[in-house]
Amino acid sequence: MIISNGQFDKFVEESFAVLPEEIKSKMNNVAILVDDEPTPEQIKKVKLKPGVLLFGLFEGVGQSRRINYGPILPDRITLFRKAILSRCQTEEEVKNQITSTLKHEIAHHFGSDEVGARKASGKK
């Protein structure tokens, strides 16, 4: 699927905008970014096996584990454009994958483990 970077970013903004206000209002000190693909450091950190696609990544301290949390750089949720586009055939599939990935990574931001994040994103 070929979509411009600008259009992809617009889909991310739209996906975030339609999230329930209850979720958005509880997000704290987190930036949402888009990169083409994960860095070698990110791949190593998550122990990604060759051939496995990474759609998104949460890097930081989940809210449920924040104790004596002082002023530090924001946590990061990164969506990986190339992986998402390689999996999708239509714009609707791209939008759905972005939304699912965003929900999954936000669940990690709130402190969910992988099982909880899968449930939050609508995956089994």
MODELLER restraints for C-alpha pairs under 7 A, 6 or more apart:
rsr = mdl.restraints
at = mdl.atoms
rsr.add(forms.Gaussian(group=physical.xy_distance, feature=features.Distance(at['CA:1:A'], at['CA:85:A']), mean=5.47, stdev=0.5))
rsr.add(forms.Gaussian(group=physical.xy_distance, feature=features.Distance(at['CA:1:A'], at['CA:86:A']), mean=6.46, stdev=0.5))
rsr.add(forms.Gaussian(group=physical.xy_distance, feature=features.Distance(at['CA:1:A'], at['CA:88:A']), mean=6.24, stdev=0.5))
rsr.add(forms.Gaussian(group=physical.xy_distance, feature=features.Distance(at['CA:1:A'], at['CA:89:A']), mean=5.48, stdev=0.5))
rsr.add(forms.Gaussian(group=physical.xy_distance, feature=features.Distance(at['CA:1:A'], at['CA:90:A']), mean=6.83, stdev=0.5))
rsr.add(forms.Gaussian(group=physical.xy_distance, feature=features.Distance(at['CA:11:A'], at['CA:95:A']), mean=6.04, stdev=0.5))
rsr.add(forms.Gaussian(group=physical.xy_distance, feature=features.Distance(at['CA:12:A'], at['CA:98:A']), mean=6.38, stdev=0.5))
rsr.add(forms.Gaussian(group=physical.xy_distance, feature=features.Distance(at['CA:15:A'], at['CA:99:A']), mean=5.30, stdev=0.5))
rsr.add(forms.Gaussian(group=physical.xy_distance, feature=features.Distance(at['CA:29:A'], at['CA:74:A']), mean=4.75, stdev=0.5))
rsr.add(forms.Gaussian(group=physical.xy_distance, feature=features.Distance(at['CA:29:A'], at['CA:75:A']), mean=6.14, stdev=0.5))
rsr.add(forms.Gaussian(group=physical.xy_distance, feature=features.Distance(at['CA:30:A'], at['CA:74:A']), mean=4.85, stdev=0.5))
rsr.add(forms.Gaussian(group=physical.xy_distance, feature=features.Distance(at['CA:30:A'], at['CA:75:A']), mean=4.42, stdev=0.5))
rsr.add(forms.Gaussian(group=physical.xy_distance, feature=features.Distance(at['CA:30:A'], at['CA:76:A']), mean=5.46, stdev=0.5))
rsr.add(forms.Gaussian(group=physical.xy_distance, feature=features.Distance(at['CA:31:A'], at['CA:74:A']), mean=6.20, stdev=0.5))
rsr.add(forms.Gaussian(group=physical.xy_distance, feature=features.Distance(at['CA:31:A'], at['CA:75:A']), mean=6.19, stdev=0.5))
rsr.add(forms.Gaussian(group=physical.xy_distance, feature=features.Distance(at['CA:31:A'], at['CA:76:A']), mean=4.91, stdev=0.5))
rsr.add(forms.Gaussian(group=physical.xy_distance, feature=features.Distance(at['CA:31:A'], at['CA:77:A']), mean=6.14, stdev=0.5))
rsr.add(forms.Gaussian(group=physical.xy_distance, feature=features.Distance(at['CA:32:A'], at['CA:76:A']), mean=6.01, stdev=0.5))
rsr.add(forms.Gaussian(group=physical.xy_distance, feature=features.Distance(at['CA:32:A'], at['CA:77:A']), mean=4.79, stdev=0.5))
rsr.add(forms.Gaussian(group=physical.xy_distance, feature=features.Distance(at['CA:32:A'], at['CA:78:A']), mean=5.91, stdev=0.5))
rsr.add(forms.Gaussian(group=physical.xy_distance, feature=features.Distance(at['CA:33:A'], at['CA:77:A']), mean=6.06, stdev=0.5))
rsr.add(forms.Gaussian(group=physical.xy_distance, feature=features.Distance(at['CA:33:A'], at['CA:78:A']), mean=4.64, stdev=0.5))
rsr.add(forms.Gaussian(group=physical.xy_distance, feature=features.Distance(at['CA:33:A'], at['CA:79:A']), mean=6.29, stdev=0.5))
rsr.add(forms.Gaussian(group=physical.xy_distance, feature=features.Distance(at['CA:34:A'], at['CA:78:A']), mean=5.37, stdev=0.5))
rsr.add(forms.Gaussian(group=physical.xy_distance, feature=features.Distance(at['CA:34:A'], at['CA:79:A']), mean=4.81, stdev=0.5))
rsr.add(forms.Gaussian(group=physical.xy_distance, feature=features.Distance(at['CA:34:A'], at['CA:80:A']), mean=5.96, stdev=0.5))
rsr.add(forms.Gaussian(group=physical.xy_distance, feature=features.Distance(at['CA:34:A'], at['CA:81:A']), mean=6.67, stdev=0.5))
rsr.add(forms.Gaussian(group=physical.xy_distance, feature=features.Distance(at['CA:35:A'], at['CA:78:A']), mean=6.75, stdev=0.5))
rsr.add(forms.Gaussian(group=physical.xy_distance, feature=features.Distance(at['CA:35:A'], at['CA:79:A']), mean=6.33, stdev=0.5))
rsr.add(forms.Gaussian(group=physical.xy_distance, feature=features.Distance(at['CA:35:A'], at['CA:80:A']), mean=5.16, stdev=0.5))
rsr.add(forms.Gaussian(group=physical.xy_distance, feature=features.Distance(at['CA:35:A'], at['CA:81:A']), mean=6.10, stdev=0.5))
rsr.add(forms.Gaussian(group=physical.xy_distance, feature=features.Distance(at['CA:36:A'], at['CA:80:A']), mean=5.24, stdev=0.5))
rsr.add(forms.Gaussian(group=physical.xy_distance, feature=features.Distance(at['CA:36:A'], at['CA:81:A']), mean=4.76, stdev=0.5))
rsr.add(forms.Gaussian(group=physical.xy_distance, feature=features.Distance(at['CA:36:A'], at['CA:82:A']), mean=5.28, stdev=0.5))
rsr.add(forms.Gaussian(group=physical.xy_distance, feature=features.Distance(at['CA:37:A'], at['CA:80:A']), mean=5.04, stdev=0.5))
rsr.add(forms.Gaussian(group=physical.xy_distance, feature=features.Distance(at['CA:37:A'], at['CA:81:A']), mean=6.61, stdev=0.5))
rsr.add(forms.Gaussian(group=physical.xy_distance, feature=features.Distance(at['CA:37:A'], at['CA:82:A']), mean=6.12, stdev=0.5))
rsr.add(forms.Gaussian(group=physical.xy_distance, feature=features.Distance(at['CA:38:A'], at['CA:80:A']), mean=6.76, stdev=0.5))
rsr.add(forms.Gaussian(group=physical.xy_distance, feature=features.Distance(at['CA:53:A'], at['CA:83:A']), mean=5.78, stdev=0.5))
rsr.add(forms.Gaussian(group=physical.xy_distance, feature=features.Distance(at['CA:54:A'], at['CA:80:A']), mean=6.97, stdev=0.5))
rsr.add(forms.Gaussian(group=physical.xy_distance, feature=features.Distance(at['CA:54:A'], at['CA:83:A']), mean=6.36, stdev=0.5))
rsr.add(forms.Gaussian(group=physical.xy_distance, feature=features.Distance(at['CA:55:A'], at['CA:79:A']), mean=5.86, stdev=0.5))
rsr.add(forms.Gaussian(group=physical.xy_distance, feature=features.Distance(at['CA:55:A'], at['CA:80:A']), mean=5.13, stdev=0.5))
rsr.add(forms.Gaussian(group=physical.xy_distance, feature=features.Distance(at['CA:55:A'], at['CA:83:A']), mean=5.64, stdev=0.5))
rsr.add(forms.Gaussian(group=physical.xy_distance, feature=features.Distance(at['CA:55:A'], at['CA:84:A']), mean=5.72, stdev=0.5))
rsr.add(forms.Gaussian(group=physical.xy_distance, feature=features.Distance(at['CA:55:A'], at['CA:101:A']), mean=6.51, stdev=0.5))
rsr.add(forms.Gaussian(group=physical.xy_distance, feature=features.Distance(at['CA:56:A'], at['CA:78:A']), mean=5.40, stdev=0.5))
rsr.add(forms.Gaussian(group=physical.xy_distance, feature=features.Distance(at['CA:56:A'], at['CA:79:A']), mean=4.29, stdev=0.5))
rsr.add(forms.Gaussian(group=physical.xy_distance, feature=features.Distance(at['CA:56:A'], at['CA:80:A']), mean=5.66, stdev=0.5))
rsr.add(forms.Gaussian(group=physical.xy_distance, feature=features.Distance(at['CA:56:A'], at['CA:101:A']), mean=6.07, stdev=0.5))
rsr.add(forms.Gaussian(group=physical.xy_distance, feature=features.Distance(at['CA:56:A'], at['CA:105:A']), mean=6.77, stdev=0.5))
rsr.add(forms.Gaussian(group=physical.xy_distance, feature=features.Distance(at['CA:57:A'], at['CA:77:A']), mean=5.66, stdev=0.5))
rsr.add(forms.Gaussian(group=physical.xy_distance, feature=features.Distance(at['CA:57:A'], at['CA:78:A']), mean=5.27, stdev=0.5))
rsr.add(forms.Gaussian(group=physical.xy_distance, feature=features.Distance(at['CA:57:A'], at['CA:79:A']), mean=6.68, stdev=0.5))
rsr.add(forms.Gaussian(group=physical.xy_distance, feature=features.Distance(at['CA:57:A'], at['CA:105:A']), mean=6.32, stdev=0.5))
rsr.add(forms.Gaussian(group=physical.xy_distance, feature=features.Distance(at['CA:58:A'], at['CA:76:A']), mean=5.73, stdev=0.5))
rsr.add(forms.Gaussian(group=physical.xy_distance, feature=features.Distance(at['CA:58:A'], at['CA:77:A']), mean=4.52, stdev=0.5))
rsr.add(forms.Gaussian(group=physical.xy_distance, feature=features.Distance(at['CA:58:A'], at['CA:78:A']), mean=6.56, stdev=0.5))
rsr.add(forms.Gaussian(group=physical.xy_distance, feature=features.Distance(at['CA:58:A'], at['CA:105:A']), mean=5.48, stdev=0.5))
rsr.add(forms.Gaussian(group=physical.xy_distance, feature=features.Distance(at['CA:58:A'], at['CA:108:A']), mean=6.46, stdev=0.5))
rsr.add(forms.Gaussian(group=physical.xy_distance, feature=features.Distance(at['CA:58:A'], at['CA:109:A']), mean=6.74, stdev=0.5))
rsr.add(forms.Gaussian(group=physical.xy_distance, feature=features.Distance(at['CA:59:A'], at['CA:75:A']), mean=5.79, stdev=0.5))
rsr.add(forms.Gaussian(group=physical.xy_distance, feature=features.Distance(at['CA:59:A'], at['CA:76:A']), mean=5.13, stdev=0.5))
rsr.add(forms.Gaussian(group=physical.xy_distance, feature=features.Distance(at['CA:59:A'], at['CA:77:A']), mean=6.42, stdev=0.5))
rsr.add(forms.Gaussian(group=physical.xy_distance, feature=features.Distance(at['CA:60:A'], at['CA:75:A']), mean=4.46, stdev=0.5))
rsr.add(forms.Gaussian(group=physical.xy_distance, feature=features.Distance(at['CA:60:A'], at['CA:76:A']), mean=6.38, stdev=0.5))
rsr.add(forms.Gaussian(group=physical.xy_distance, feature=features.Distance(at['CA:61:A'], at['CA:75:A']), mean=6.81, stdev=0.5))
rsr.add(forms.Gaussian(group=physical.xy_distance, feature=features.Distance(at['CA:62:A'], at['CA:108:A']), mean=6.21, stdev=0.5))
rsr.add(forms.Gaussian(group=physical.xy_distance, feature=features.Distance(at['CA:62:A'], at['CA:109:A']), mean=4.57, stdev=0.5))
rsr.add(forms.Gaussian(group=physical.xy_distance, feature=features.Distance(at['CA:62:A'], at['CA:110:A']), mean=5.19, stdev=0.5))
rsr.add(forms.Gaussian(group=physical.xy_distance, feature=features.Distance(at['CA:62:A'], at['CA:111:A']), mean=4.22, stdev=0.5))
rsr.add(forms.Gaussian(group=physical.xy_distance, feature=features.Distance(at['CA:63:A'], at['CA:109:A']), mean=6.15, stdev=0.5))
rsr.add(forms.Gaussian(group=physical.xy_distance, feature=features.Distance(at['CA:63:A'], at['CA:110:A']), mean=4.88, stdev=0.5))
rsr.add(forms.Gaussian(group=physical.xy_distance, feature=features.Distance(at['CA:63:A'], at['CA:111:A']), mean=5.58, stdev=0.5))
rsr.add(forms.Gaussian(group=physical.xy_distance, feature=features.Distance(at['CA:64:A'], at['CA:110:A']), mean=6.12, stdev=0.5))
rsr.add(forms.Gaussian(group=physical.xy_distance, feature=features.Distance(at['CA:64:A'], at['CA:111:A']), mean=4.99, stdev=0.5))
rsr.add(forms.Gaussian(group=physical.xy_distance, feature=features.Distance(at['CA:65:A'], at['CA:111:A']), mean=6.81, stdev=0.5))
rsr.add(forms.Gaussian(group=physical.xy_distance, feature=features.Distance(at['CA:77:A'], at['CA:105:A']), mean=6.34, stdev=0.5))
rsr.add(forms.Gaussian(group=physical.xy_distance, feature=features.Distance(at['CA:84:A'], at['CA:94:A']), mean=6.73, stdev=0.5))
rsr.add(forms.Gaussian(group=physical.xy_distance, feature=features.Distance(at['CA:84:A'], at['CA:97:A']), mean=6.73, stdev=0.5))
rsr.add(forms.Gaussian(group=physical.xy_distance, feature=features.Distance(at['CA:85:A'], at['CA:94:A']), mean=6.55, stdev=0.5))
rsr.add(forms.Gaussian(group=physical.xy_distance, feature=features.Distance(at['CA:88:A'], at['CA:94:A']), mean=5.64, stdev=0.5))
rsr.add(forms.Gaussian(group=physical.xy_distance, feature=features.Distance(at['CA:100:A'], at['CA:121:A']), mean=4.79, stdev=0.5))
rsr.add(forms.Gaussian(group=physical.xy_distance, feature=features.Distance(at['CA:100:A'], at['CA:122:A']), mean=6.87, stdev=0.5))
rsr.add(forms.Gaussian(group=physical.xy_distance, feature=features.Distance(at['CA:101:A'], at['CA:121:A']), mean=6.68, stdev=0.5))
rsr.add(forms.Gaussian(group=physical.xy_distance, feature=features.Distance(at['CA:103:A'], at['CA:120:A']), mean=6.16, stdev=0.5))
rsr.add(forms.Gaussian(group=physical.xy_distance, feature=features.Distance(at['CA:103:A'], at['CA:121:A']), mean=4.95, stdev=0.5))
rsr.add(forms.Gaussian(group=physical.xy_distance, feature=features.Distance(at['CA:104:A'], at['CA:117:A']), mean=4.73, stdev=0.5))
rsr.add(forms.Gaussian(group=physical.xy_distance, feature=features.Distance(at['CA:104:A'], at['CA:118:A']), mean=6.06, stdev=0.5))
rsr.add(forms.Gaussian(group=physical.xy_distance, feature=features.Distance(at['CA:104:A'], at['CA:120:A']), mean=5.92, stdev=0.5))
rsr.add(forms.Gaussian(group=physical.xy_distance, feature=features.Distance(at['CA:104:A'], at['CA:121:A']), mean=4.75, stdev=0.5))
rsr.add(forms.Gaussian(group=physical.xy_distance, feature=features.Distance(at['CA:105:A'], at['CA:117:A']), mean=6.97, stdev=0.5))
rsr.add(forms.Gaussian(group=physical.xy_distance, feature=features.Distance(at['CA:107:A'], at['CA:117:A']), mean=5.03, stdev=0.5))
rsr.add(forms.Gaussian(group=physical.xy_distance, feature=features.Distance(at['CA:107:A'], at['CA:120:A']), mean=6.39, stdev=0.5))
rsr.add(forms.Gaussian(group=physical.xy_distance, feature=features.Distance(at['CA:108:A'], at['CA:117:A']), mean=6.13, stdev=0.5))
rsr.add(forms.Gaussian(group=physical.xy_distance, feature=features.Distance(at['CA:118:A'], at['CA:124:A']), mean=6.14, stdev=0.5))
